[in-house]
Amino acid sequence: MLERFIKKEETAAKHEEAFVGEKENLPAHIAIIMDGNGRWAKQKGLPRIAGHREGMKVINKVVREANHIGIKYLTLYAFSTENWKRPKAEVDFLMRLPEKFLHKELPSLKENNVRVTIMGTLDGLPSYTIDAVKKAVEETKENNGLVLNLALNYGSRHEMIRMVKEACREVQEGKQSIEDIDENYLSQFLLSSKLPDPDLLIRTSGEIRLSNFMLWQVAYSEFWFTNVLWPDFSEEDLVEAIRVYQKRKRRYGGV
Protein backbone atom coordinates (compact mmCIF):
# COMPACT_ATOMS: atom_id res chain seq x y z
CA MET A 1 0.00 0.00 0.00
CA LEU A 2 2.80 2.42 0.95
CA GLU A 3 4.70 1.63 -2.27
CA ARG A 4 1.59 2.29 -4.32
CA PHE A 5 1.08 5.66 -2.59
CA ILE A 6 4.71 6.67 -3.14
CA LYS A 7 4.52 5.71 -6.83
CA LYS A 8 1.31 7.72 -7.24
CA GLU A 9 2.91 10.77 -5.63
CA GLU A 10 6.04 10.45 -7.77
CA THR A 11 3.94 10.19 -10.94
CA ALA A 12 1.93 13.29 -9.97
CA ALA A 13 5.12 15.22 -9.24
CA LYS A 14 6.64 14.18 -12.59
CA HIS A 15 3.57 15.32 -14.51
CA GLU A 16 3.41 18.57 -12.58
CA GLU A 17 7.04 19.24 -13.49
CA ALA A 18 6.33 18.49 -17.15
CA PHE A 19 3.90 21.40 -17.36
CA VAL A 20 5.82 24.00 -15.36
CA GLY A 21 5.67 27.28 -17.27
CA GLU A 22 3.25 25.87 -19.83
CA LYS A 23 0.00 25.82 -17.90
CA GLU A 24 -1.29 28.79 -19.90
CA ASN A 25 -1.07 26.78 -23.12
CA LEU A 26 -3.14 23.82 -21.97
CA PRO A 27 -6.10 22.71 -24.07
CA ALA A 28 -9.22 23.82 -22.22
CA HIS A 29 -11.34 21.05 -23.73
CA ILE A 30 -10.11 17.55 -24.61
CA ALA A 31 -12.37 15.08 -26.41
CA ILE A 32 -11.45 11.39 -26.56
CA ILE A 33 -12.67 8.61 -28.85
CA MET A 34 -11.99 5.62 -26.60
CA ASP A 35 -11.32 2.88 -29.14
CA GLY A 36 -9.75 -0.57 -29.02
CA ASN A 37 -11.48 -2.40 -26.17
CA GLY A 38 -12.54 -5.29 -28.41
CA ARG A 39 -9.13 -5.71 -30.02
CA TRP A 40 -7.44 -5.59 -26.62
CA ALA A 41 -9.63 -8.44 -25.43
CA LYS A 42 -9.10 -10.45 -28.64
CA GLN A 43 -5.33 -10.15 -28.33
CA LYS A 44 -5.59 -11.70 -24.88
CA GLY A 45 -8.04 -14.40 -25.90
CA LEU A 46 -10.83 -12.82 -23.83
CA PRO A 47 -14.44 -11.94 -24.68
CA ARG A 48 -15.07 -8.41 -25.93
CA ILE A 49 -16.85 -7.44 -22.73
CA ALA A 50 -13.59 -8.01 -20.84
CA GLY A 51 -12.07 -5.22 -22.91
CA HIS A 52 -14.96 -2.89 -22.09
CA ARG A 53 -14.61 -3.71 -18.41
CA GLU A 54 -10.90 -2.93 -18.49
CA GLY A 55 -11.52 0.23 -20.49
CA MET A 56 -13.88 1.49 -17.80
CA LYS A 57 -11.01 1.40 -15.31
CA VAL A 58 -8.96 3.68 -17.56
CA ILE A 59 -11.65 6.37 -17.46
CA ASN A 60 -11.06 6.93 -13.77
CA LYS A 61 -7.30 7.37 -14.29
CA VAL A 62 -7.75 9.77 -17.19
CA VAL A 63 -10.34 11.87 -15.36
CA ARG A 64 -8.12 12.11 -12.31
CA GLU A 65 -5.06 13.07 -14.37
CA ALA A 66 -6.94 15.63 -16.48
CA ASN A 67 -8.31 17.21 -13.33
CA HIS A 68 -4.84 17.27 -11.75
CA ILE A 69 -3.27 18.91 -14.82
CA GLY A 70 -5.94 21.59 -14.98
CA ILE A 71 -8.04 20.60 -17.98
CA LYS A 72 -11.44 22.29 -17.75
CA TYR A 73 -13.56 20.04 -19.99
CA LEU A 74 -13.19 16.36 -20.87
CA THR A 75 -15.62 14.75 -23.32
CA LEU A 76 -15.56 10.95 -23.62
CA TYR A 77 -17.27 9.09 -26.47
CA ALA A 78 -18.96 6.42 -24.37
CA PHE A 79 -21.61 5.00 -26.74
CA SER A 80 -22.51 6.05 -30.27
CA THR A 81 -25.84 5.84 -32.07
CA GLU A 82 -24.17 3.28 -34.34
CA ASN A 83 -23.15 1.02 -31.45
CA TRP A 84 -26.70 -0.35 -31.30
CA LYS A 85 -25.71 -2.49 -34.31
CA ARG A 86 -23.42 -4.60 -32.14
CA PRO A 87 -24.49 -7.98 -30.72
CA LYS A 88 -27.26 -7.65 -28.11
CA ALA A 89 -25.17 -9.17 -25.32
CA GLU A 90 -22.43 -6.61 -25.90
CA VAL A 91 -24.90 -3.72 -26.08
CA ASP A 92 -26.55 -4.86 -22.84
CA PHE A 93 -23.15 -4.93 -21.15
CA LEU A 94 -22.25 -1.47 -22.50
CA MET A 95 -25.52 -0.10 -21.16
CA ARG A 96 -24.55 -1.30 -17.69
CA LEU A 97 -21.14 0.37 -17.76
CA PRO A 98 -22.30 3.95 -17.00
CA GLU A 99 -24.28 2.62 -14.05
CA LYS A 100 -21.30 0.62 -12.74
CA PHE A 101 -18.80 3.41 -13.29
CA LEU A 102 -20.91 6.13 -11.72
CA HIS A 103 -22.00 3.96 -8.79
CA LYS A 104 -18.35 3.30 -7.95
CA GLU A 105 -16.78 6.64 -8.85
CA LEU A 106 -19.49 9.21 -8.03
CA PRO A 107 -18.24 9.79 -4.45
CA SER A 108 -14.73 10.41 -5.80
CA LEU A 109 -16.01 12.69 -8.56
CA LYS A 110 -17.91 14.74 -6.00
CA GLU A 111 -14.93 14.89 -3.67
CA ASN A 112 -12.71 16.13 -6.49
CA ASN A 113 -15.17 18.83 -7.58
CA VAL A 114 -15.90 17.19 -10.96
CA ARG A 115 -19.18 18.09 -12.65
CA VAL A 116 -20.82 15.39 -14.78
CA THR A 117 -22.80 16.31 -17.89
CA ILE A 118 -24.38 14.15 -20.59
CA MET A 119 -24.42 14.75 -24.35
CA GLY A 120 -26.67 12.48 -26.37
CA THR A 121 -30.19 11.14 -26.68
CA LEU A 122 -31.59 9.48 -23.57
CA ASP A 123 -34.58 8.14 -25.47
CA GLY A 124 -34.18 4.40 -25.95
CA LEU A 125 -31.69 3.92 -23.13
CA PRO A 126 -32.54 1.47 -20.32
CA SER A 127 -34.07 3.04 -17.22
CA TYR A 128 -31.13 1.97 -15.05
CA THR A 129 -28.72 3.81 -17.36
CA ILE A 130 -30.86 6.94 -17.39
CA ASP A 131 -31.29 6.88 -13.61
CA ALA A 132 -27.53 6.54 -13.07
CA VAL A 133 -26.53 9.42 -15.32
CA LYS A 134 -29.32 11.71 -14.08
CA LYS A 135 -28.23 11.06 -10.49
CA ALA A 136 -24.62 11.91 -11.34
CA VAL A 137 -25.63 15.09 -13.15
CA GLU A 138 -27.88 16.19 -10.28
CA GLU A 139 -25.42 15.43 -7.48
CA THR A 140 -22.49 17.19 -9.16
CA LYS A 141 -24.29 20.19 -10.67
CA GLU A 142 -22.88 22.60 -8.09
CA ASN A 143 -19.27 21.52 -8.67
CA ASN A 144 -17.09 23.99 -10.55
CA GLY A 145 -14.00 21.93 -11.37
CA LEU A 146 -13.41 19.67 -14.35
CA VAL A 147 -16.52 19.06 -16.47
CA LEU A 148 -16.75 15.37 -17.38
CA ASN A 149 -19.02 15.29 -20.43
CA LEU A 150 -20.16 11.79 -21.39
CA ALA A 151 -21.25 11.36 -25.01
CA LEU A 152 -23.83 8.64 -24.53
CA ASN A 153 -26.07 7.44 -27.36
CA TYR A 154 -24.52 10.26 -29.35
CA GLY A 155 -24.14 10.73 -33.09
CA SER A 156 -23.00 13.95 -34.72
CA ARG A 157 -25.16 13.65 -37.85
CA HIS A 158 -28.22 13.10 -35.68
CA GLU A 159 -27.19 16.14 -33.66
CA MET A 160 -26.89 18.31 -36.77
CA ILE A 161 -30.25 17.15 -38.12
CA ARG A 162 -31.74 18.16 -34.79
CA MET A 163 -29.96 21.51 -35.06
CA VAL A 164 -31.39 22.18 -38.52
CA LYS A 165 -34.90 21.22 -37.41
CA GLU A 166 -34.72 23.58 -34.45
CA ALA A 167 -33.58 26.43 -36.70
CA CYS A 168 -36.34 25.71 -39.24
CA ARG A 169 -38.91 25.66 -36.47
CA GLU A 170 -37.86 29.11 -35.30
CA VAL A 171 -37.98 30.44 -38.85
CA GLN A 172 -41.50 28.99 -39.33
CA GLU A 173 -42.63 30.57 -36.08
CA GLY A 174 -41.23 33.94 -37.12
CA LYS A 175 -38.64 34.03 -34.36
CA GLN A 176 -35.69 34.04 -36.77
CA SER A 177 -35.06 35.25 -40.31
CA ILE A 178 -33.14 33.08 -42.75
CA GLU A 179 -30.79 35.99 -43.56
CA ASP A 180 -29.64 36.21 -39.94
CA ILE A 181 -28.73 32.53 -39.55
CA ASP A 182 -25.00 32.13 -38.97
CA GLU A 183 -22.60 29.80 -37.16
CA ASN A 184 -23.20 31.36 -33.76
CA TYR A 185 -26.95 31.05 -34.13
CA LEU A 186 -26.84 27.40 -35.19
CA SER A 187 -24.31 26.49 -32.48
CA GLN A 188 -26.85 27.20 -29.75
CA PHE A 189 -28.76 24.07 -30.85
CA LEU A 190 -25.78 21.73 -30.52
CA LEU A 191 -25.92 19.21 -27.68
CA SER A 192 -22.62 20.68 -26.53
CA SER A 193 -23.84 24.28 -26.69
CA LYS A 194 -22.82 24.95 -23.07
CA LEU A 195 -19.25 23.77 -23.69
CA PRO A 196 -16.46 25.34 -25.77
CA ASP A 197 -15.40 23.40 -28.86
CA PRO A 198 -12.66 20.82 -28.20
CA ASP A 199 -9.12 22.12 -28.52
CA LEU A 200 -7.67 18.62 -28.73
CA LEU A 201 -9.20 15.41 -30.07
CA ILE A 202 -7.56 12.12 -29.07
CA ARG A 203 -8.32 8.78 -30.67
CA THR A 204 -6.79 5.54 -29.49
CA SER A 205 -6.21 2.15 -31.21
CA GLY A 206 -4.57 3.38 -34.42
CA GLU A 207 -7.79 4.20 -36.27
CA ILE A 208 -7.66 7.56 -38.07
CA ARG A 209 -11.27 8.66 -38.45
CA LEU A 210 -13.88 10.63 -36.51
CA SER A 211 -16.67 8.02 -36.45
CA ASN A 212 -19.50 10.54 -36.42
CA PHE A 213 -18.12 12.32 -33.35
CA MET A 214 -18.55 16.08 -32.86
CA LEU A 215 -18.15 16.81 -36.59
CA TRP A 216 -19.22 20.45 -36.24
CA GLN A 217 -17.30 21.09 -33.03
CA VAL A 218 -13.88 19.74 -34.10
CA ALA A 219 -13.62 21.89 -37.23
CA TYR A 220 -10.50 23.57 -35.83
CA SER A 221 -9.45 21.08 -33.17
CA GLU A 222 -5.95 19.61 -33.09
CA PHE A 223 -5.98 15.82 -33.64
CA TRP A 224 -3.72 13.30 -31.92
CA PHE A 225 -3.88 9.64 -32.89
CA THR A 226 -2.15 6.80 -31.07
CA ASN A 227 -1.81 3.07 -31.67
CA VAL A 228 -2.33 2.44 -27.96
CA LEU A 229 -5.55 0.51 -27.32
CA TRP A 230 -7.86 2.22 -24.86
CA PRO A 231 -7.44 -0.33 -22.02
CA ASP A 232 -3.67 0.33 -22.21
CA PHE A 233 -4.02 4.13 -22.35
CA SER A 234 -2.20 5.69 -19.42
CA GLU A 235 -1.70 9.02 -17.70
CA GLU A 236 1.62 9.25 -19.56
CA ASP A 237 -0.19 8.93 -22.90
CA LEU A 238 -2.51 11.79 -21.96
CA VAL A 239 0.47 13.93 -20.98
CA GLU A 240 2.19 13.12 -24.29
CA ALA A 241 -0.88 14.18 -26.26
CA ILE A 242 -1.04 17.47 -24.39
CA ARG A 243 2.68 18.13 -24.87
CA VAL A 244 2.29 17.58 -28.64
CA TYR A 245 -0.67 19.97 -28.63
CA GLN A 246 1.37 22.62 -26.82
CA LYS A 247 3.99 22.54 -29.58
CA ARG A 248 1.50 23.17 -32.35
CA LYS A 249 0.48 26.58 -33.66
CA ARG A 250 -3.24 26.98 -34.22
CA ARG A 251 -3.94 29.29 -37.15
CA TYR A 252 -7.72 28.93 -37.63
CA GLY A 253 -7.31 29.43 -41.36
CA GLY A 254 -4.90 32.36 -40.98
CA VAL A 255 -1.13 32.59 -41.45
C-alpha positions as CSV (number, residue, x, y, z in Angstrom):
1,M,0.0,0.0,0.0
2,L,2.8,2.4,0.9
3,E,4.7,1.6,-2.3
4,R,1.6,2.3,-4.3
5,F,1.1,5.7,-2.6
6,I,4.7,6.7,-3.1
7,K,4.5,5.7,-6.8
8,K,1.3,7.7,-7.2
9,E,2.9,10.8,-5.6
10,E,6.0,10.4,-7.8
11,T,3.9,10.2,-10.9
12,A,1.9,13.3,-10.0
13,A,5.1,15.2,-9.2
14,K,6.6,14.2,-12.6
15,H,3.6,15.3,-14.5
16,E,3.4,18.6,-12.6
17,E,7.0,19.2,-13.5
18,A,6.3,18.5,-17.1
19,F,3.9,21.4,-17.4
20,V,5.8,24.0,-15.4
21,G,5.7,27.3,-17.3
22,E,3.3,25.9,-19.8
23,K,0.0,25.8,-17.9
24,E,-1.3,28.8,-19.9
25,N,-1.1,26.8,-23.1
26,L,-3.1,23.8,-22.0
27,P,-6.1,22.7,-24.1
28,A,-9.2,23.8,-22.2
29,H,-11.3,21.0,-23.7
30,I,-10.1,17.6,-24.6
31,A,-12.4,15.1,-26.4
32,I,-11.4,11.4,-26.6
33,I,-12.7,8.6,-28.8
34,M,-12.0,5.6,-26.6
35,D,-11.3,2.9,-29.1
36,G,-9.7,-0.6,-29.0
37,N,-11.5,-2.4,-26.2
38,G,-12.5,-5.3,-28.4
39,R,-9.1,-5.7,-30.0
40,W,-7.4,-5.6,-26.6
41,A,-9.6,-8.4,-25.4
42,K,-9.1,-10.4,-28.6
43,Q,-5.3,-10.1,-28.3
44,K,-5.6,-11.7,-24.9
45,G,-8.0,-14.4,-25.9
46,L,-10.8,-12.8,-23.8
47,P,-14.4,-11.9,-24.7
48,R,-15.1,-8.4,-25.9
49,I,-16.8,-7.4,-22.7
50,A,-13.6,-8.0,-20.8
51,G,-12.1,-5.2,-22.9
52,H,-15.0,-2.9,-22.1
53,R,-14.6,-3.7,-18.4
54,E,-10.9,-2.9,-18.5
55,G,-11.5,0.2,-20.5
56,M,-13.9,1.5,-17.8
57,K,-11.0,1.4,-15.3
58,V,-9.0,3.7,-17.6
59,I,-11.6,6.4,-17.5
60,N,-11.1,6.9,-13.8
61,K,-7.3,7.4,-14.3
62,V,-7.7,9.8,-17.2
63,V,-10.3,11.9,-15.4
64,R,-8.1,12.1,-12.3
65,E,-5.1,13.1,-14.4
66,A,-6.9,15.6,-16.5
67,N,-8.3,17.2,-13.3
68,H,-4.8,17.3,-11.8
69,I,-3.3,18.9,-14.8
70,G,-5.9,21.6,-15.0
71,I,-8.0,20.6,-18.0
72,K,-11.4,22.3,-17.8
73,Y,-13.6,20.0,-20.0
74,L,-13.2,16.4,-20.9
75,T,-15.6,14.7,-23.3
76,L,-15.6,11.0,-23.6
77,Y,-17.3,9.1,-26.5
78,A,-19.0,6.4,-24.4
79,F,-21.6,5.0,-26.7
80,S,-22.5,6.1,-30.3
81,T,-25.8,5.8,-32.1
82,E,-24.2,3.3,-34.3
83,N,-23.2,1.0,-31.4
84,W,-26.7,-0.3,-31.3
85,K,-25.7,-2.5,-34.3
86,R,-23.4,-4.6,-32.1
87,P,-24.5,-8.0,-30.7
88,K,-27.3,-7.6,-28.1
89,A,-25.2,-9.2,-25.3
90,E,-22.4,-6.6,-25.9
91,V,-24.9,-3.7,-26.1
92,D,-26.5,-4.9,-22.8
93,F,-23.2,-4.9,-21.1
94,L,-22.3,-1.5,-22.5
95,M,-25.5,-0.1,-21.2
96,R,-24.5,-1.3,-17.7
97,L,-21.1,0.4,-17.8
98,P,-22.3,4.0,-17.0
99,E,-24.3,2.6,-14.0
100,K,-21.3,0.6,-12.7
101,F,-18.8,3.4,-13.3
102,L,-20.9,6.1,-11.7
103,H,-22.0,4.0,-8.8
104,K,-18.4,3.3,-8.0
105,E,-16.8,6.6,-8.8
106,L,-19.5,9.2,-8.0
107,P,-18.2,9.8,-4.5
108,S,-14.7,10.4,-5.8
109,L,-16.0,12.7,-8.6
110,K,-17.9,14.7,-6.0
111,E,-14.9,14.9,-3.7
112,N,-12.7,16.1,-6.5
113,N,-15.2,18.8,-7.6
114,V,-15.9,17.2,-11.0
115,R,-19.2,18.1,-12.7
116,V,-20.8,15.4,-14.8
117,T,-22.8,16.3,-17.9
118,I,-24.4,14.2,-20.6
119,M,-24.4,14.8,-24.3
120,G,-26.7,12.5,-26.4
121,T,-30.2,11.1,-26.7
122,L,-31.6,9.5,-23.6
123,D,-34.6,8.1,-25.5
124,G,-34.2,4.4,-25.9
125,L,-31.7,3.9,-23.1
126,P,-32.5,1.5,-20.3
127,S,-34.1,3.0,-17.2
128,Y,-31.1,2.0,-15.1
129,T,-28.7,3.8,-17.4
130,I,-30.9,6.9,-17.4
131,D,-31.3,6.9,-13.6
132,A,-27.5,6.5,-13.1
133,V,-26.5,9.4,-15.3
134,K,-29.3,11.7,-14.1
135,K,-28.2,11.1,-10.5
136,A,-24.6,11.9,-11.3
137,V,-25.6,15.1,-13.1
138,E,-27.9,16.2,-10.3
139,E,-25.4,15.4,-7.5
140,T,-22.5,17.2,-9.2
141,K,-24.3,20.2,-10.7
142,E,-22.9,22.6,-8.1
143,N,-19.3,21.5,-8.7
144,N,-17.1,24.0,-10.5
145,G,-14.0,21.9,-11.4
146,L,-13.4,19.7,-14.3
147,V,-16.5,19.1,-16.5
148,L,-16.8,15.4,-17.4
149,N,-19.0,15.3,-20.4
150,L,-20.2,11.8,-21.4
151,A,-21.2,11.4,-25.0
152,L,-23.8,8.6,-24.5
153,N,-26.1,7.4,-27.4
154,Y,-24.5,10.3,-29.3
155,G,-24.1,10.7,-33.1
156,S,-23.0,13.9,-34.7
157,R,-25.2,13.7,-37.8
158,H,-28.2,13.1,-35.7
159,E,-27.2,16.1,-33.7
160,M,-26.9,18.3,-36.8
161,I,-30.2,17.1,-38.1
162,R,-31.7,18.2,-34.8
163,M,-30.0,21.5,-35.1
164,V,-31.4,22.2,-38.5
165,K,-34.9,21.2,-37.4
166,E,-34.7,23.6,-34.4
167,A,-33.6,26.4,-36.7
168,C,-36.3,25.7,-39.2
169,R,-38.9,25.7,-36.5
170,E,-37.9,29.1,-35.3
171,V,-38.0,30.4,-38.9
172,Q,-41.5,29.0,-39.3
173,E,-42.6,30.6,-36.1
174,G,-41.2,33.9,-37.1
175,K,-38.6,34.0,-34.4
176,Q,-35.7,34.0,-36.8
177,S,-35.1,35.3,-40.3
178,I,-33.1,33.1,-42.7
179,E,-30.8,36.0,-43.6
180,D,-29.6,36.2,-39.9
181,I,-28.7,32.5,-39.5
182,D,-25.0,32.1,-39.0
183,E,-22.6,29.8,-37.2
184,N,-23.2,31.4,-33.8
185,Y,-27.0,31.1,-34.1
186,L,-26.8,27.4,-35.2
187,S,-24.3,26.5,-32.5
188,Q,-26.8,27.2,-29.8
189,F,-28.8,24.1,-30.9
190,L,-25.8,21.7,-30.5
191,L,-25.9,19.2,-27.7
192,S,-22.6,20.7,-26.5
193,S,-23.8,24.3,-26.7
194,K,-22.8,24.9,-23.1
195,L,-19.2,23.8,-23.7
196,P,-16.5,25.3,-25.8
197,D,-15.4,23.4,-28.9
198,P,-12.7,20.8,-28.2
199,D,-9.1,22.1,-28.5
200,L,-7.7,18.6,-28.7
201,L,-9.2,15.4,-30.1
202,I,-7.6,12.1,-29.1
203,R,-8.3,8.8,-30.7
204,T,-6.8,5.5,-29.5
205,S,-6.2,2.1,-31.2
206,G,-4.6,3.4,-34.4
207,E,-7.8,4.2,-36.3
208,I,-7.7,7.6,-38.1
209,R,-11.3,8.7,-38.5
210,L,-13.9,10.6,-36.5
211,S,-16.7,8.0,-36.5
212,N,-19.5,10.5,-36.4
213,F,-18.1,12.3,-33.3
214,M,-18.6,16.1,-32.9
215,L,-18.2,16.8,-36.6
216,W,-19.2,20.4,-36.2
217,Q,-17.3,21.1,-33.0
218,V,-13.9,19.7,-34.1
219,A,-13.6,21.9,-37.2
220,Y,-10.5,23.6,-35.8
221,S,-9.4,21.1,-33.2
222,E,-6.0,19.6,-33.1
223,F,-6.0,15.8,-33.6
224,W,-3.7,13.3,-31.9
225,F,-3.9,9.6,-32.9
226,T,-2.1,6.8,-31.1
227,N,-1.8,3.1,-31.7
228,V,-2.3,2.4,-28.0
229,L,-5.5,0.5,-27.3
230,W,-7.9,2.2,-24.9
231,P,-7.4,-0.3,-22.0
232,D,-3.7,0.3,-22.2
233,F,-4.0,4.1,-22.4
234,S,-2.2,5.7,-19.4
235,E,-1.7,9.0,-17.7
236,E,1.6,9.3,-19.6
237,D,-0.2,8.9,-22.9
238,L,-2.5,11.8,-22.0
239,V,0.5,13.9,-21.0
240,E,2.2,13.1,-24.3
241,A,-0.9,14.2,-26.3
242,I,-1.0,17.5,-24.4
243,R,2.7,18.1,-24.9
244,V,2.3,17.6,-28.6
245,Y,-0.7,20.0,-28.6
246,Q,1.4,22.6,-26.8
247,K,4.0,22.5,-29.6
248,R,1.5,23.2,-32.4
249,K,0.5,26.6,-33.7
250,R,-3.2,27.0,-34.2
251,R,-3.9,29.3,-37.1
252,Y,-7.7,28.9,-37.6
253,G,-7.3,29.4,-41.4
254,G,-4.9,32.4,-41.0
255,V,-1.1,32.6,-41.4
